[in-house]
Amino acid sequence: MTDAEPAEVEPTRRPRRRPARADLLALGAYVVLGVFVCLNYWGDVTGRVSSHLPTDHSWFEWLFAHGAYSVRHLENPLFTARQNAPDGVNMMANTSLLGVTLPLAPLTMLLGPQVMYALYLGGALAATAGTGYWMLSRHLVRSRAAAFVGGAFLGFAPGIIHHANGQPNFVSNFLLPLIVVRVLRLGEPGRWRRNGLVLGALVTYQIFINEEMLLLTALACLVVVLAYAVQRPRATRAMAGTFLAGMGVAGGLALVLTAYPIWFQFDGPQSYRGLQGGVFHNWGEDLVAFVTFARDTWAGDPEVEKTIGLTEQNTWFGWPLVLLSLVALALLVRRSLAARVVAVLVVVFTVAAIGPWVRFDGVETHVPGPWSYVSDDLPLVEMMMPTRLALVVAAAVGVLLALFCEAASRQGRAGLAPAPRAGEPAAAAPVAPRRRWLRPLGYAAVALALLPLFPRPLPAQQIAPPPHFITAGGWRPYVPAGRTLVPVPIPSNVHGLPTLRWSALTKQEFPIPGGYFIGPNELGEGVFGAPNRPTSSLVYSTMDAGVVPALTDENRRQAVEDLRFWRASVVVLGAHPREAVLRELVTALLGQPQRVDDVWVWDVRALVG
């Protein structure tokens, strides 16, 4: 691709049908790949969760159930009292995926949250690749093959597949290519209102899918606009007024539509100010990770995680793709404005992703990174994870692959003509001779770089089904309105994964204490999970030790006090690897249980009043 108009495509007999057929084939291939990635879930969709992030997987199943519950009961979806009873959870202050779970609520009611999770995960991967393909084929390259390769990488890059292990919010990027296109079209004369309104609507919707990815996209667009302005100052000045007017319309619309949800997120019930200790601030990308094959690719090796896989795998391109990217930039950067912008993106966000200290092959060096000069107390900064800035690098590489394939395709057809100099007629620009061998060579290089990164089906593990007592409704006589069911172990970010699913798989019909979320501590700082009460801490420590400690009357008094705080009416223990020691502990605290169906039940209504 050059700064001049792209080379004309070869004439075809049916110029309109062929692109449509190519589009359908591309989308079909993305859908098949999305199904393939989720293949292990479909083997037993109701009994398997992610092997890598089983708790995250269960949290997002719970979120689909939350969306269905909110629609069914016409409740405010920004808050829920079905988890962390009696305090509840601020859903806007968590990764709640409301932009997906609410419109898909009817399907969740019909199919259940487990099926909905697996179905949506593969669909989100394919949809992101599809919108990436649309952006590239309509606005950057003419070759459908080039757009297909770039779109596939945008949807199925190693870093995206890594997050597909239990974090569908980070693969739900199908709006981001549309947002980028609208930002770059804000300067179109006479269309600032329409473009601004469309951009504002897209930004609003993305806020309810993943605010963090929206922030990364905004930062990337800022860098793109600045890079363009430096290289095209005259054109920038000509369109600046229109661009700013459109941006004002977009920002104004998004502000009006999201004013209440954003207020709710930062000042509503159970909101918080930053994370305790700025836990994400130190997570930077290891330099060796850039040339390492990701775990969930055909060339990947899980053993490498023992050295450099201490944080998220957001790059992990492998050395062939890194070499190809460097070669592509070297060949294209002089000829293509788009390639120069991509080069700026790669450099800026690669450096930014390093974090406060440079990591190399799993070792944190004493070399300061860019984040060492940034205070972790700054708003938004304290919540950001530097390594995730590398996701912008992955997107830039996807665009670069499309540009490289386009250049190879054009070389094979008619040579790559340098851009004519200022004032020079296009016909006077020298045209390179045909080099038909460059097209297969370029495609072969792309194939060799990408084939090792072909994703494997996501690893899944079996998980015990909820007790029949829970799924069949045996709990109903024990839980009147306004009271809670206390599962043992109490759900938390570390313990109680199966018991969290009890809520998700019963349409959240009973509230539970504890849970898997971020909420405020006594200082208003965000912490993972509910602050432990004495009884929940006793349960967790007993599970870890495998032995019931010596109990006192104070332990029993505190257990009753905690049950009153939770507004409990029944305590339930199902099948669990630590079932024996947990039953001994709870019996010592609350007295003898009843065996009801396939669980142990402590009816505590008379005890707590």
Phi, psi and omega in degrees: 000140179240175177289340176281183178298143179301152178298147182289144179283162179294141181294145179231159180287326181234079188295338183270325185281325184297313176300322179296318179293320178296321178298315180296320178296318179298312181296321178298319178296320179295320179296316178299318179294322177297319176296318181299317181299325182265015189302319183294332177291320184291344176297328176202076192296334181268354185234012182231146175226171180300135176288332185272319181227068183296326181289320175299318178303312181293326177299317182286330170299318179297324180294320176297321176294324178297316178301317179293319180297317181297319179289317183295322183258003180053046179259159178297115183287350181284350182215148176221142173252010182276352177225153180057040176295141006265358187285324181085183185226132173280107186287332176290334180272007176232168178282085191265345175057036184297329179295347178251313187292328180288309179294335180267007182305317179301320178293323178296319177298325183280316189258338184095155184293332181292310178296320182297322179299307183295320180295316182290321183302309178296322179294322179293320177299312181294321181294321178295316176299321181294315179289329174296318177299315179299314180301314183290316184287333182264341189229353185226317183231156178262336181285121177295327178296318178297316179295324179296315180297313180296317178297320179299321180289322179297325181272332188230027177300155181307319180295325178290316178298323176303314181286340177296345175284072174095000182231071183295344177296333180270357172252357180272064186252022186290340177274340188295316175300325179292322178295316180300315180299316182293324176297316183287345179261002181298336182277000180296128181294137175080000183234019186293328179291310181297312181297321179295318179295317179295316179297317179299320178294318179295317179297318179301314181295319181297329178301327181270007174249305179198104180293326182294317178292329175295319178297316178298320179294320178297318177296318179297317179297323177299315179295319179298313181297316179295319179296321177294317182298322179294322184272337181228064185297322182293313179296324179297315179297325182292326184255003185301315182299313179296318180300312182293324177296315177297320178296322177297318177297315180298312180296320179296316180295314180298322180295317180296316185286334185247007184303310182292312178301320180292320175300316181299321181297319187259341182226002179281179179300139180062026172278170183211167181243098178071171178260141181302122178078004181053050192299333183276341192298329186271000184273096177251166181276129176293135182299324180291337181299330182299326184254012181258144177282134183292154183303318188265028173247166183297329180268358186283158180227117181302336182296334184294339179295341181289344180247305185247000182269032183285338176244196181284155181262081186264344174248271175050055184279337188084149186294328179298318181290324177297316178296316179298319180297319178295317178296316181298318179295320180297322182282328190258338192296330180282335187260335192238124174298319180300320179295323178293320177295319177299318179300318178297315178302314182299314182294310185298312186277337172294314178295316182295330183284351183295326180092194184287334180223141181289128175253138179220116179054044176086358182251128176277113183279179177265011179277121182289140174263178185297330182284350176291343180259007182244129180289135179278006176266353182292141176304142182074315181301319182296338181264352185273147175250111186309321184300333182286346172297338178293343176297332174292323176299318179299318178295320178297322178295322177300317177294319180298320178299319178296318179297319181293316178297322177297316180296318178297320179296317181290325177298320182289337182270306188213018181083156181260111183274129175297155179295137177294146178289164181303129179083356181266126179298149184301325183293336182278346181291130180295142181248129180293147180293160178296138175227078187299335181289343182288330180296305178297327178295316179296315179296322179296320178297319178295317180298316180296329179281328187263331183302319177297341182265004178301129187288147169272160171302137183300133180293139181227154179230153177288148176225143183296138178290157176299154178300150176300327177304324181279308186289332181272357178086016178296343180283342190303315181296342184266347188236089175287169179301138179086359179244168185239157170259127181258105177279150177242123001286155179293130183302139177208182179287348182244317184248164168079028177302311181299321184288334173296323180291337177305318181292315183296321188270002175242026177060026177056037184285342175233140176282153180228151172281168179065198177141190184237101187190179171244128180216176185279147168268191183293342178264001181084005178275149179286131176229158180276120178083173180286143173304131184295135169266164184306321183288319178294321177297321178295319178298314182294316181294325177293320177300315183293321183279331182078010182220138177283126179285170175293125184258152180241170175298330178294322176299318181290320178297317181293326178298317178295319179298318179293321178296324176295318179299319180283353184058042185285148170239339180207144174247132187232131175238119176258192179299133185201146178304332179253028187301316185298312183288327177292320178295321178297318181295309184293326176296319179294333180272321191240353182101183186291139178269174169252144173269111180239117183057243183246027180223166170261133187236130172245106177280110188252013183298318179290331183286318185263347177082000000 
